Amino acid sequence: MFKSREISCWYKCEVTVIDNYAEAIALVERIKAAVPIPARPTRQLVNLLRNKGVSLGADPKLEIKDVYYGGDEGGIICDVTPAGMSKEAIICSLTHLRVHPKHPLAGEIRTYQDTRTRRLARSG
């Protein structure tokens, strides 16, 4: 007959959380209340859009029209589809946009971007 025995396993589990959920949702709500928000794309976003055939001028300007929270993996996601472009939406992370420093939400947005970028770099 088999005798049952209790086996204890101890695992060290480390969960990396990128965003503070409550703060991210609160920022999403403040951005939603302020749209449209003019923004400039980062160089990486400009290159990606040009490679996809999106025509951007020499001084590209976008407008945040709507925002969503994509969870810890996606972060705050923005719809920046230019007017007249109806075939495909352009959705990007808030971290790939630069809001004018004089915008009322610029400080909060920049803090979110810096914090998220730093935490993503640490998480590997």
MOPAC internal coordinates of N, CA, C and O (Angstrom, degrees):
PM7 1SCF
backbone

  N    0.0000 0     0.00 0     0.00 0    0    0    0
  C    1.4268 1     0.00 0     0.00 0    1    0    0
  C    1.5212 1   108.72 1     0.00 0    2    1    0
  O    1.2310 1   120.96 1   -40.41 1    3    2    1
  N    1.3090 1   115.77 1   139.59 1    3    2    1
  C    1.4562 1   121.12 1   179.28 1    5    3    2
  C    1.5169 1   110.01 1   -83.37 1    6    5    3
  O    1.2310 1   122.41 1   -45.59 1    7    6    5
  N    1.2745 1   112.98 1   134.41 1    7    6    5
  C    1.4567 1   119.01 1   178.02 1    9    7    6
  C    1.5342 1   107.97 1   -98.58 1   10    9    7
  O    1.2310 1   120.93 1   -51.45 1   11   10    9
  N    1.2848 1   115.83 1   128.55 1   11   10    9
  C    1.4564 1   118.62 1  -179.13 1   13   11   10
  C    1.5207 1   109.57 1   -81.54 1   14   13   11
  O    1.2310 1   120.38 1   -37.21 1   15   14   13
  N    1.2947 1   116.88 1   142.79 1   15   14   13
  C    1.4467 1   120.14 1   175.40 1   17   15   14
  C    1.5204 1   109.56 1  -133.48 1   18   17   15
  O    1.2310 1   122.06 1   -27.19 1   19   18   17
  N    1.2577 1   113.65 1   152.81 1   19   18   17
  C    1.4533 1   119.65 1  -178.28 1   21   19   18
  C    1.5169 1   108.31 1   -88.45 1   22   21   19
  O    1.2310 1   121.07 1   -49.72 1   23   22   21
  N    1.3042 1   115.56 1   130.28 1   23   22   21
  C    1.4587 1   120.56 1   179.03 1   25   23   22
  C    1.5249 1   107.61 1  -116.86 1   26   25   23
  O    1.2310 1   121.18 1   -52.72 1   27   26   25
  N    1.2686 1   115.36 1   127.28 1   27   26   25
  C    1.4626 1   120.05 1   177.68 1   29   27   26
  C    1.5247 1   108.64 1  -105.50 1   30   29   27
  O    1.2310 1   121.27 1   -50.65 1   31   30   29
  N    1.2804 1   115.18 1   129.35 1   31   30   29
  C    1.4611 1   120.83 1   176.52 1   33   31   30
  C    1.5179 1   108.24 1  -119.34 1   34   33   31
  O    1.2310 1   121.22 1   -49.54 1   35   34   33
  N    1.2746 1   115.26 1   130.46 1   35   34   33
  C    1.4589 1   120.03 1   178.20 1   37   35   34
  C    1.5206 1   107.87 1  -113.39 1   38   37   35
  O    1.2310 1   121.36 1   -57.12 1   39   38   37
  N    1.2917 1   115.00 1   122.88 1   39   38   37
  C    1.4540 1   120.88 1   179.29 1   41   39   38
  C    1.5091 1   108.65 1  -119.82 1   42   41   39
  O    1.2310 1   121.60 1   -39.51 1   43   42   41
  N    1.2823 1   114.55 1   140.49 1   43   42   41
  C    1.4525 1   118.96 1   174.30 1   45   43   42
  C    1.5254 1   106.61 1   -93.71 1   46   45   43
  O    1.2310 1   120.98 1   -70.11 1   47   46   45
  N    1.2930 1   115.72 1   109.89 1   47   46   45
  C    1.4524 1   121.26 1   179.28 1   49   47   46
  C    1.5194 1   108.79 1  -106.93 1   50   49   47
  O    1.2310 1   121.20 1   -51.38 1   51   50   49
  N    1.2812 1   115.32 1   128.62 1   51   50   49
  C    1.4509 1   119.34 1   177.97 1   53   51   50
  C    1.5192 1   108.05 1  -120.78 1   54   53   51
  O    1.2310 1   121.13 1   -60.07 1   55   54   53
  N    1.2989 1   115.44 1   119.93 1   55   54   53
  C    1.4444 1   121.11 1   179.37 1   57   55   54
  C    1.5215 1   107.87 1  -105.02 1   58   57   55
  O    1.2310 1   120.92 1   -56.25 1   59   58   57
  N    1.3158 1   115.85 1   123.75 1   59   58   57
  C    1.4467 1   120.54 1   178.93 1   61   59   58
  C    1.5241 1   108.40 1   -97.49 1   62   61   59
  O    1.2310 1   121.22 1   -58.76 1   63   62   61
  N    1.3034 1   115.28 1   121.24 1   63   62   61
  C    1.4621 1   120.74 1   177.57 1   65   63   62
  C    1.5198 1   107.07 1  -107.38 1   66   65   63
  O    1.2310 1   120.95 1   -52.75 1   67   66   65
  N    1.3095 1   115.79 1   127.25 1   67   66   65
  C    1.4621 1   120.20 1  -177.77 1   69   67   66
  C    1.5237 1   110.67 1   -83.41 1   70   69   67
  O    1.2310 1   120.23 1   126.49 1   71   70   69
  N    1.3295 1   117.16 1   -53.51 1   71   70   69
  C    1.4597 1   121.62 1  -176.25 1   73   71   70
  C    1.5195 1   111.83 1  -104.53 1   74   73   71
  O    1.2310 1   121.28 1   -31.78 1   75   74   73
  N    1.3083 1   115.16 1   148.22 1   75   74   73
  C    1.4546 1   120.48 1   166.15 1   77   75   74
  C    1.5304 1   103.88 1   -81.21 1   78   77   75
  O    1.2310 1   120.32 1   -69.43 1   79   78   77
  N    1.3191 1   116.99 1   110.57 1   79   78   77
  C    1.4610 1   122.38 1  -172.00 1   81   79   78
  C    1.5328 1   112.30 1   -54.84 1   82   81   79
  O    1.2310 1   120.16 1   130.49 1   83   82   81
  N    1.3068 1   117.29 1   -49.51 1   83   82   81
  C    1.4729 1   120.39 1  -177.23 1   85   83   82
  C    1.5247 1   111.16 1   -61.77 1   86   85   83
  O    1.2310 1   120.16 1   138.04 1   87   86   85
  N    1.3226 1   117.31 1   -41.96 1   87   86   85
  C    1.4685 1   120.62 1   178.85 1   89   87   86
  C    1.5237 1   111.52 1   -66.81 1   90   89   87
  O    1.2310 1   120.41 1   139.67 1   91   90   89
  N    1.3325 1   116.81 1   -40.33 1   91   90   89
  C    1.4645 1   120.56 1   179.84 1   93   91   90
  C    1.5252 1   110.81 1   -64.46 1   94   93   91
  O    1.2310 1   120.04 1   135.82 1   95   94   93
  N    1.3308 1   117.53 1   -44.18 1   95   94   93
  C    1.4650 1   121.20 1   179.49 1   97   95   94
  C    1.5282 1   110.36 1   -64.46 1   98   97   95
  O    1.2310 1   120.49 1   139.28 1   99   98   97
  N    1.3252 1   116.66 1   -40.72 1   99   98   97
  C    1.4677 1   120.35 1   178.57 1  101   99   98
  C    1.5318 1   110.58 1   -62.69 1  102  101   99
  O    1.2310 1   120.10 1   139.43 1  103  102  101
  N    1.3388 1   117.41 1   -40.57 1  103  102  101
  C    1.4619 1   120.45 1   178.03 1  105  103  102
  C    1.5188 1   110.72 1   -67.34 1  106  105  103
  O    1.2310 1   120.07 1   139.69 1  107  106  105
  N    1.3253 1   117.48 1   -40.31 1  107  106  105
  C    1.4725 1   120.66 1   176.63 1  109  107  106
  C    1.5235 1   109.73 1   -56.50 1  110  109  107
  O    1.2310 1   120.21 1   134.76 1  111  110  109
  N    1.3242 1   117.20 1   -45.24 1  111  110  109
  C    1.4692 1   121.12 1  -179.19 1  113  111  110
  C    1.5263 1   111.55 1   -64.26 1  114  113  111
  O    1.2310 1   120.04 1   140.86 1  115  114  113
  N    1.3399 1   117.53 1   -39.14 1  115  114  113
  C    1.4652 1   120.24 1   178.34 1  117  115  114
  C    1.5326 1   111.03 1   -68.17 1  118  117  115
  O    1.2310 1   120.46 1   141.69 1  119  118  117
  N    1.3304 1   116.74 1   -38.31 1  119  118  117
  C    1.4625 1   119.71 1   177.95 1  121  119  118
  C    1.5270 1   109.69 1   -66.42 1  122  121  119
  O    1.2310 1   120.16 1   134.94 1  123  122  121
  N    1.3416 1   117.29 1   -45.06 1  123  122  121
  C    1.4683 1   121.09 1   178.80 1  125  123  122
  C    1.5202 1   111.12 1   -55.23 1  126  125  123
  O    1.2310 1   120.46 1   140.93 1  127  126  125
  N    1.3221 1   116.73 1   -39.07 1  127  126  125
  C    1.4657 1   120.76 1  -179.61 1  129  127  126
  C    1.5296 1   112.33 1   -70.91 1  130  129  127
  O    1.2310 1   120.36 1   160.57 1  131  130  129
  N    1.3396 1   116.92 1   -19.43 1  131  130  129
  C    1.4626 1   121.06 1  -175.90 1  133  131  130
  C    1.5257 1   114.50 1  -104.88 1  134  133  131
  O    1.2310 1   119.53 1   175.33 1  135  134  133
  N    1.3342 1   118.50 1    -4.67 1  135  134  133
  C    1.4670 1   119.35 1  -177.62 1  137  135  134
  C    1.5223 1   110.24 1   -66.32 1  138  137  135
  O    1.2310 1   119.94 1   -29.90 1  139  138  137
  N    1.3030 1   117.71 1   150.10 1  139  138  137
  C    1.4670 1   128.44 1     0.37 1  141  139  138
  C    1.5295 1   111.49 1   -77.53 1  142  141  139
  O    1.2310 1   121.86 1   -34.60 1  143  142  141
  N    1.3332 1   114.05 1   145.40 1  143  142  141
  C    1.4617 1   121.15 1   178.81 1  145  143  142
  C    1.5291 1   108.19 1  -120.76 1  146  145  143
  O    1.2310 1   119.81 1   -60.42 1  147  146  145
  N    1.3409 1   117.96 1   119.58 1  147  146  145
  C    1.4612 1   119.41 1   176.87 1  149  147  146
  C    1.5251 1   110.56 1   -66.55 1  150  149  147
  O    1.2310 1   121.05 1   -39.07 1  151  150  149
  N    1.3204 1   115.60 1   140.93 1  151  150  149
  C    1.4676 1   120.40 1  -179.42 1  153  151  150
  C    1.5176 1   109.49 1  -150.31 1  154  153  151
  O    1.2310 1   121.63 1   -22.68 1  155  154  153
  N    1.2930 1   114.49 1   157.32 1  155  154  153
  C    1.4688 1   120.99 1   175.56 1  157  155  154
  C    1.5252 1   108.25 1  -111.89 1  158  157  155
  O    1.2310 1   120.73 1   -40.93 1  159  158  157
  N    1.3224 1   116.22 1   139.07 1  159  158  157
  C    1.4699 1   119.41 1   178.89 1  161  159  158
  C    1.5232 1   111.21 1   -78.10 1  162  161  159
  O    1.2310 1   120.82 1   -29.60 1  163  162  161
  N    1.3284 1   116.03 1   150.40 1  163  162  161
  C    1.4630 1   120.17 1   173.11 1  165  163  162
  C    1.5270 1   108.13 1   -70.24 1  166  165  163
  O    1.2310 1   120.82 1   -14.91 1  167  166  165
  N    1.3009 1   116.03 1   165.09 1  167  166  165
  C    1.4750 1   120.57 1   179.15 1  169  167  166
  C    1.5306 1   110.89 1   -58.48 1  170  169  167
  O    1.2310 1   120.40 1   140.88 1  171  170  169
  N    1.3449 1   116.84 1   -39.12 1  171  170  169
  C    1.4649 1   120.53 1   179.72 1  173  171  170
  C    1.5293 1   110.84 1   -61.29 1  174  173  171
  O    1.2310 1   120.22 1   137.85 1  175  174  173
  N    1.3294 1   117.18 1   -42.15 1  175  174  173
  C    1.4605 1   120.36 1   179.41 1  177  175  174
  C    1.5224 1   110.92 1   -68.60 1  178  177  175
  O    1.2310 1   120.05 1   139.74 1  179  178  177
  N    1.3262 1   117.50 1   -40.26 1  179  178  177
  C    1.4753 1   121.08 1   177.59 1  181  179  178
  C    1.5248 1   109.47 1   -58.94 1  182  181  179
  O    1.2310 1   120.18 1   132.67 1  183  182  181
  N    1.3289 1   117.26 1   -47.33 1  183  182  181
  C    1.4703 1   120.96 1  -179.91 1  185  183  182
  C    1.5298 1   111.44 1   -61.36 1  186  185  183
  O    1.2310 1   120.55 1   136.53 1  187  186  185
  N    1.3228 1   116.56 1   -43.47 1  187  186  185
  C    1.4600 1   120.71 1   179.13 1  189  187  186
  C    1.5291 1   110.73 1   -61.83 1  190  189  187
  O    1.2310 1   120.30 1   133.75 1  191  190  189
  N    1.3173 1   117.03 1   -46.25 1  191  190  189
  C    1.4675 1   120.58 1  -178.90 1  193  191  190
  C    1.5221 1   111.33 1   -64.85 1  194  193  191
  O    1.2310 1   120.24 1   138.16 1  195  194  193
  N    1.3172 1   117.15 1   -41.84 1  195  194  193
  C    1.4797 1   119.94 1   179.13 1  197  195  194
  C    1.5247 1   110.52 1   -64.69 1  198  197  195
  O    1.2310 1   120.38 1   141.52 1  199  198  197
  N    1.3408 1   116.88 1   -38.48 1  199  198  197
  C    1.4675 1   120.09 1   176.95 1  201  199  198
  C    1.5180 1   112.05 1   -64.98 1  202  201  199
  O    1.2310 1   120.46 1   153.38 1  203  202  201
  N    1.3229 1   116.73 1   -26.62 1  203  202  201
  C    1.4711 1   121.47 1   177.54 1  205  203  202
  C    1.5262 1   111.92 1   -86.64 1  206  205  203
  O    1.2310 1   120.27 1  -179.13 1  207  206  205
  N    1.3420 1   117.09 1     0.87 1  207  206  205
  C    1.4497 1   120.97 1   177.42 1  209  207  206
  C    1.5218 1   115.05 1    88.84 1  210  209  207
  O    1.2310 1   120.23 1  -168.15 1  211  210  209
  N    1.3202 1   117.16 1    11.85 1  211  210  209
  C    1.4643 1   120.43 1   177.97 1  213  211  210
  C    1.5207 1   107.73 1   -82.51 1  214  213  211
  O    1.2310 1   121.07 1   -55.20 1  215  214  213
  N    1.3215 1   115.56 1   124.80 1  215  214  213
  C    1.4550 1   121.48 1  -178.28 1  217  215  214
  C    1.5253 1   110.34 1   -81.18 1  218  217  215
  O    1.2310 1   120.90 1   -61.52 1  219  218  217
  N    1.3154 1   115.88 1   118.48 1  219  218  217
  C    1.4613 1   122.13 1   176.30 1  221  219  218
  C    1.5149 1   108.15 1  -122.48 1  222  221  219
  O    1.2310 1   120.47 1   -38.95 1  223  222  221
  N    1.2983 1   116.71 1   141.05 1  223  222  221
  C    1.4554 1   120.54 1   179.32 1  225  223  222
  C    1.5180 1   111.54 1   -71.53 1  226  225  223
  O    1.2310 1   121.32 1     5.26 1  227  226  225
  N    1.3371 1   115.09 1  -174.74 1  227  226  225
  C    1.4584 1   120.72 1  -179.63 1  229  227  226
  C    1.5306 1   111.34 1   -67.58 1  230  229  227
  O    1.2310 1   120.61 1   151.71 1  231  230  229
  N    1.3300 1   116.44 1   -28.29 1  231  230  229
  C    1.4640 1   121.59 1   179.97 1  233  231  230
  C    1.5328 1   107.50 1  -123.12 1  234  233  231
  O    1.2310 1   120.17 1  -103.28 1  235  234  233
  N    1.3513 1   117.29 1    76.72 1  235  234  233
  C    1.4616 1   119.91 1  -171.72 1  237  235  234
  C    1.5273 1   113.93 1   -66.44 1  238  237  235
  O    1.2310 1   121.75 1   -47.63 1  239  238  237
  N    1.3178 1   114.25 1   132.37 1  239  238  237
  C    1.4611 1   121.18 1   176.19 1  241  239  238
  C    1.5141 1   107.79 1  -127.22 1  242  241  239
  O    1.2310 1   121.34 1   -43.21 1  243  242  241
  N    1.3134 1   115.05 1   136.79 1  243  242  241
  C    1.4576 1   121.14 1   177.47 1  245  243  242
  C    1.5245 1   108.28 1  -122.41 1  246  245  243
  O    1.2310 1   121.41 1    -6.49 1  247  246  245
  N    1.3069 1   114.91 1   173.51 1  247  246  245
  C    1.4501 1   120.35 1   178.83 1  249  247  246
  C    1.5244 1   108.69 1  -135.84 1  250  249  247
  O    1.2310 1   120.81 1   -55.13 1  251  250  249
  N    1.3266 1   116.06 1   124.87 1  251  250  249
  C    1.4607 1   119.71 1   176.07 1  253  251  250
  C    1.5192 1   106.81 1   -74.35 1  254  253  251
  O    1.2310 1   120.86 1   -63.94 1  255  254  253
  N    1.3460 1   115.96 1   116.06 1  255  254  253
  C    1.4657 1   121.18 1  -176.80 1  257  255  254
  C    1.5168 1   112.54 1  -100.03 1  258  257  255
  O    1.2310 1   120.78 1   151.31 1  259  258  257
  N    1.3292 1   116.12 1   -28.69 1  259  258  257
  C    1.4548 1   121.04 1  -179.89 1  261  259  258
  C    1.5213 1   107.73 1  -158.31 1  262  261  259
  O    1.2310 1   120.68 1   -22.22 1  263  262  261
  N    1.3260 1   116.31 1   157.78 1  263  262  261
  C    1.4682 1   121.31 1   179.41 1  265  263  262
  C    1.5141 1   109.89 1  -136.55 1  266  265  263
  O    1.2310 1   121.59 1   -26.95 1  267  266  265
  N    1.3207 1   114.57 1   153.05 1  267  266  265
  C    1.4619 1   122.99 1  -179.78 1  269  267  266
  C    1.5180 1   107.17 1  -141.06 1  270  269  267
  O    1.2310 1   120.68 1   -20.41 1  271  270  269
  N    1.3132 1   116.30 1   159.59 1  271  270  269
  C    1.4568 1   119.03 1   172.31 1  273  271  270
  C    1.5162 1   108.02 1  -105.31 1  274  273  271
  O    1.2310 1   120.58 1   -59.67 1  275  274  273
  N    1.3158 1   116.50 1   120.33 1  275  274  273
  C    1.4502 1   122.87 1  -177.06 1  277  275  274
  C    1.5203 1   113.39 1   -94.98 1  278  277  275
  O    1.2310 1   120.36 1  -157.77 1  279  278  277
  N    1.3192 1   116.92 1    22.23 1  279  278  277
  C    1.4549 1   119.54 1  -179.40 1  281  279  278
  C    1.5124 1   110.67 1    76.99 1  282  281  279
  O    1.2310 1   121.20 1     4.00 1  283  282  281
  N    1.2982 1   115.32 1  -176.00 1  283  282  281
  C    1.4511 1   120.48 1  -177.81 1  285  283  282
  C    1.5339 1   111.76 1   -63.23 1  286  285  283
  O    1.2310 1   120.37 1   148.49 1  287  286  285
  N    1.3194 1   116.89 1   -31.51 1  287  286  285
  C    1.4691 1   119.84 1  -179.37 1  289  287  286
  C    1.5155 1   112.58 1   -72.49 1  290  289  287
  O    1.2310 1   120.20 1   139.53 1  291  290  289
  N    1.3341 1   117.22 1   -40.47 1  291  290  289
  C    1.4597 1   120.54 1  -175.18 1  293  291  290
  C    1.5039 1   114.88 1   -97.58 1  294  293  291
  O    1.2310 1   120.20 1   154.40 1  295  294  293
  N    1.3269 1   117.22 1   -25.60 1  295  294  293
  C    1.4569 1   120.07 1  -177.17 1  297  295  294
  C    1.5223 1   111.46 1    69.61 1  298  297  295
  O    1.2310 1   120.94 1    25.65 1  299  298  297
  N    1.3098 1   115.81 1  -154.35 1  299  298  297
  C    1.4595 1   120.96 1   178.88 1  301  299  298
  C    1.5210 1   107.94 1   -83.39 1  302  301  299
  O    1.2310 1   121.41 1   -55.47 1  303  302  301
  N    1.3259 1   114.90 1   124.53 1  303  302  301
  C    1.4676 1   122.26 1  -175.01 1  305  303  302
  C    1.5170 1   108.53 1  -113.19 1  306  305  303
  O    1.2310 1   120.81 1   -43.51 1  307  306  305
  N    1.3246 1   116.05 1   136.49 1  307  306  305
  C    1.4603 1   121.80 1  -175.39 1  309  307  306
  C    1.5254 1   111.65 1  -118.25 1  310  309  307
  O    1.2310 1   121.04 1   -39.48 1  311  310  309
  N    1.3351 1   115.62 1   140.52 1  311  310  309
  C    1.4618 1   122.01 1   171.37 1  313  311  310
  C    1.5172 1   106.30 1   -92.75 1  314  313  311
  O    1.2310 1   120.86 1   -64.83 1  315  314  313
  N    1.3350 1   115.97 1   115.17 1  315  314  313
  C    1.4655 1   121.71 1  -179.65 1  317  315  314
  C    1.5306 1   110.82 1  -122.22 1  318  317  315
  O    1.2310 1   120.60 1  -151.45 1  319  318  317
  N    1.3273 1   116.46 1    28.55 1  319  318  317
  C    1.4566 1   121.50 1  -178.49 1  321  319  318
  C    1.5234 1   110.02 1   -60.00 1  322  321  319
  O    1.2310 1   119.79 1   -57.71 1  323  322  321
  N    1.3445 1   118.01 1   122.29 1  323  322  321
  C    1.4645 1   120.24 1   179.09 1  325  323  322
  C    1.5260 1   111.70 1   -64.51 1  326  325  323
  O    1.2310 1   120.98 1   -29.88 1  327  326  325
  N    1.3120 1   115.74 1   150.12 1  327  326  325
  C    1.4627 1   121.32 1   176.90 1  329  327  326
  C    1.5288 1   108.97 1   -58.79 1  330  329  327
  O    1.2310 1   120.64 1   -40.33 1  331  330  329
  N    1.3020 1   116.39 1   139.67 1  331  330  329
  C    1.4563 1   121.47 1   179.58 1  333  331  330
  C    1.5097 1   114.43 1    86.66 1  334  333  331
  O    1.2310 1   119.87 1   172.67 1  335  334  333
  N    1.2895 1   117.86 1    -7.33 1  335  334  333
  C    1.4615 1   120.94 1   177.98 1  337  335  334
  C    1.5244 1   107.73 1   -98.07 1  338  337  335
  O    1.2310 1   120.73 1   -74.52 1  339  338  337
  N    1.3100 1   116.21 1   105.48 1  339  338  337
  C    1.4571 1   118.95 1  -173.59 1  341  339  338
  C    1.5274 1   114.26 1  -111.85 1  342  341  339
  O    1.2310 1   119.50 1   167.27 1  343  342  341
  N    1.3141 1   118.56 1   -12.73 1  343  342  341
  C    1.4637 1   120.05 1  -177.59 1  345  343  342
  C    1.5198 1   113.03 1   -71.35 1  346  345  343
  O    1.2310 1   120.67 1   134.80 1  347  346  345
  N    1.3104 1   116.33 1   -45.20 1  347  346  345
  C    1.4577 1   120.94 1  -177.49 1  349  347  346
  C    1.5137 1   109.81 1  -137.10 1  350  349  347
  O    1.2310 1   121.09 1   -38.85 1  351  350  349
  N    1.3224 1   115.51 1   141.15 1  351  350  349
  C    1.4599 1   120.23 1   174.86 1  353  351  350
  C    1.5199 1   109.15 1   -82.77 1  354  353  351
  O    1.2310 1   120.86 1   -29.75 1  355  354  353
  N    1.3151 1   115.97 1   150.25 1  355  354  353
  C    1.4565 1   120.39 1   174.13 1  357  355  354
  C    1.5212 1   106.82 1  -109.52 1  358  357  355
  O    1.2310 1   121.99 1   -66.80 1  359  358  357
  N    1.3058 1   113.79 1   113.20 1  359  358  357
  C    1.4557 1   122.31 1  -178.99 1  361  359  358
  C    1.5192 1   106.88 1  -119.44 1  362  361  359
  O    1.2310 1   120.32 1   -47.38 1  363  362  361
  N    1.3321 1   117.00 1   132.62 1  363  362  361
  C    1.4610 1   119.33 1   179.34 1  365  363  362
  C    1.5213 1   110.05 1  -145.95 1  366  365  363
  O    1.2310 1   121.50 1   -14.63 1  367  366  365
  N    1.3015 1   114.74 1   165.37 1  367  366  365
  C    1.4530 1   120.95 1   177.10 1  369  367  366
  C    1.5263 1   109.42 1   -72.15 1  370  369  367
  O    1.2310 1   120.96 1   -34.88 1  371  370  369
  N    1.3201 1   115.77 1   145.12 1  371  370  369
  C    1.4599 1   120.91 1   176.40 1  373  371  370
  C    1.5217 1   111.11 1   -58.42 1  374  373  371
  O    1.2310 1   120.05 1   153.71 1  375  374  373
  N    1.3177 1   117.51 1   -26.29 1  375  374  373
  C    1.4686 1   121.11 1  -179.80 1  377  375  374
  C    1.5306 1   112.37 1   -68.53 1  378  377  375
  O    1.2310 1   119.90 1   166.82 1  379  378  377
  N    1.3368 1   117.80 1   -13.18 1  379  378  377
  C    1.4680 1   121.43 1   179.10 1  381  379  378
  C    1.5212 1   112.61 1  -100.40 1  382  381  379
  O    1.2310 1   120.87 1  -164.87 1  383  382  381
  N    1.3340 1   115.94 1    15.13 1  383  382  381
  C    1.4611 1   120.89 1   179.13 1  385  383  382
  C    1.5218 1   109.70 1  -126.16 1  386  385  383
  O    1.2310 1   120.90 1   -31.13 1  387  386  385
  N    1.3193 1   115.89 1   148.87 1  387  386  385
  C    1.4594 1   121.30 1   176.24 1  389  387  386
  C    1.5284 1   108.15 1  -119.86 1  390  389  387
  O    1.2310 1   121.18 1   -61.68 1  391  390  389
  N    1.3179 1   115.36 1   118.32 1  391  390  389
  C    1.4585 1   121.99 1   178.96 1  393  391  390
  C    1.5259 1   107.92 1   -92.51 1  394  393  391
  O    1.2310 1   120.49 1   -37.38 1  395  394  393
  N    1.3250 1   116.66 1   142.62 1  395  394  393
  C    1.4657 1   121.17 1  -179.40 1  397  395  394
  C    1.5281 1   109.74 1   -55.19 1  398  397  395
  O    1.2310 1   120.07 1   -44.86 1  399  398  397
  N    1.3365 1   117.47 1   135.14 1  399  398  397
  C    1.4668 1   120.99 1  -176.53 1  401  399  398
  C    1.5295 1   114.74 1   -59.76 1  402  401  399
  O    1.2310 1   119.79 1   159.80 1  403  402  401
  N    1.3249 1   118.01 1   -20.20 1  403  402  401
  C    1.4633 1   120.25 1  -179.75 1  405  403  402
  C    1.5321 1   112.75 1   -89.08 1  406  405  403
  O    1.2310 1   120.29 1   176.18 1  407  406  405
  N    1.3314 1   117.05 1    -3.82 1  407  406  405
  C    1.4659 1   119.08 1   177.68 1  409  407  406
  C    1.5301 1   107.79 1   -67.54 1  410  409  407
  O    1.2310 1   119.79 1   -38.28 1  411  410  409
  N    1.3461 1   118.01 1   141.72 1  411  410  409
  C    1.4687 1   120.72 1  -178.14 1  413  411  410
  C    1.5331 1   115.05 1   -56.40 1  414  413  411
  O    1.2310 1   119.69 1   152.45 1  415  414  413
  N    1.3204 1   118.20 1   -27.55 1  415  414  413
  C    1.4681 1   120.88 1  -179.84 1  417  415  414
  C    1.5302 1   113.16 1   -99.12 1  418  417  415
  O    1.2310 1   120.20 1  -176.83 1  419  418  417
  N    1.3212 1   117.23 1     3.17 1  419  418  417
  C    1.4692 1   120.74 1  -174.20 1  421  419  418
  C    1.5239 1   112.52 1   -56.98 1  422  421  419
  O    1.2310 1   119.88 1   136.06 1  423  422  421
  N    1.3152 1   117.83 1   -43.94 1  423  422  421
  C    1.4632 1   120.76 1  -178.54 1  425  423  422
  C    1.5167 1   112.34 1   -63.87 1  426  425  423
  O    1.2310 1   120.51 1   135.14 1  427  426  425
  N    1.3386 1   116.63 1   -44.86 1  427  426  425
  C    1.4711 1   120.63 1   179.13 1  429  427  426
  C    1.5213 1   110.92 1   -65.22 1  430  429  427
  O    1.2310 1   120.96 1   138.14 1  431  430  429
  N    1.3216 1   115.77 1   -41.86 1  431  430  429
  C    1.4657 1   119.96 1  -179.71 1  433  431  430
  C    1.5216 1   110.11 1   -64.45 1  434  433  431
  O    1.2310 1   120.22 1   135.33 1  435  434  433
  N    1.3203 1   117.19 1   -44.67 1  435  434  433
  C    1.4650 1   120.72 1  -179.30 1  437  435  434
  C    1.5349 1   111.30 1   -63.78 1  438  437  435
  O    1.2310 1   120.64 1   139.61 1  439  438  437
  N    1.3279 1   116.39 1   -40.39 1  439  438  437
  C    1.4709 1   120.37 1   177.34 1  441  439  438
  C    1.5254 1   110.28 1   -61.23 1  442  441  439
  O    1.2310 1   120.57 1   135.28 1  443  442  441
  N    1.3405 1   116.52 1   -44.72 1  443  442  441
  C    1.4648 1   120.70 1   178.03 1  445  443  442
  C    1.5337 1   109.93 1   -60.07 1  446  445  443
  O    1.2310 1   120.52 1   132.57 1  447  446  445
  N    1.3356 1   116.62 1   -47.43 1  447  446  445
  C    1.4627 1   120.97 1  -178.16 1  449  447  446
  C    1.5312 1   111.36 1   -60.58 1  450  449  447
  O    1.2310 1   120.67 1   132.86 1  451  450  449
  N    1.3197 1   116.32 1   -47.14 1  451  450  449
  C    1.4703 1   120.12 1  -178.90 1  453  451  450
  C    1.5263 1   111.33 1   -63.61 1  454  453  451
  O    1.2310 1   120.62 1   135.16 1  455  454  453
  N    1.3287 1   116.41 1   -44.84 1  455  454  453
  C    1.4640 1   120.90 1  -179.35 1  457  455  454
  C    1.5195 1   110.84 1   -63.72 1  458  457  455
  O    1.2310 1   120.33 1   133.43 1  459  458  457
  N    1.3197 1   116.97 1   -46.57 1  459  458  457
  C    1.4654 1   120.91 1  -179.07 1  461  459  458
  C    1.5268 1   110.79 1   -63.29 1  462  461  459
  O    1.2310 1   120.30 1   134.73 1  463  462  461
  N    1.3163 1   117.04 1   -45.27 1  463  462  461
  C    1.4648 1   121.20 1  -179.17 1  465  463  462
  C    1.5293 1   110.35 1   -61.56 1  466  465  463
  O    1.2310 1   120.47 1   136.70 1  467  466  465
  N    1.3214 1   116.71 1   -43.30 1  467  466  465
  C    1.4736 1   121.20 1   179.56 1  469  467  466
  C    1.5221 1   110.76 1   -63.78 1  470  469  467
  O    1.2310 1   120.35 1   135.10 1  471  470  469
  N    1.3276 1   116.93 1   -44.90 1  471  470  469
  C    1.4704 1   120.18 1  -178.78 1  473  471  470
  C    1.5285 1   111.38 1   -68.39 1  474  473  471
  O    1.2310 1   120.01 1   143.81 1  475  474  473
  N    1.3213 1   117.59 1   -36.19 1  475  474  473
  C    1.4621 1   119.83 1   176.74 1  477  475  474
  C    1.5220 1   110.35 1   -64.00 1  478  477  475
  O    1.2310 1   120.30 1   139.17 1  479  478  477
  N    1.3248 1   117.03 1   -40.83 1  479  478  477
  C    1.4628 1   120.55 1   179.30 1  481  479  478
  C    1.5345 1   110.73 1   -63.19 1  482  481  479
  O    1.2310 1   120.43 1   140.90 1  483  482  481
  N    1.3164 1   116.78 1   -39.10 1  483  482  481
  C    1.4726 1   120.50 1   179.52 1  485  483  482
  C    1.5061 1   113.06 1   -69.59 1  486  485  483
  O    1.2310 1   120.90 1   147.17 1  487  486  485
  N    1.3461 1   115.88 1   -32.83 1  487  486  485
  C    1.4686 1   119.26 1  -175.76 1  489  487  486
  C    1.5216 1   112.14 1   -75.63 1  490  489  487
  O    1.2310 1   120.84 1   166.92 1  491  490  489
  N    1.3263 1   116.00 1   -13.08 1  491  490  489
  C    1.4548 1   119.96 1   175.10 1  493  491  490
  C    1.4614 1   111.29 1    81.92 1  494  493  491
  O    1.2310 1   120.10 1   180.00 1  495  494  493

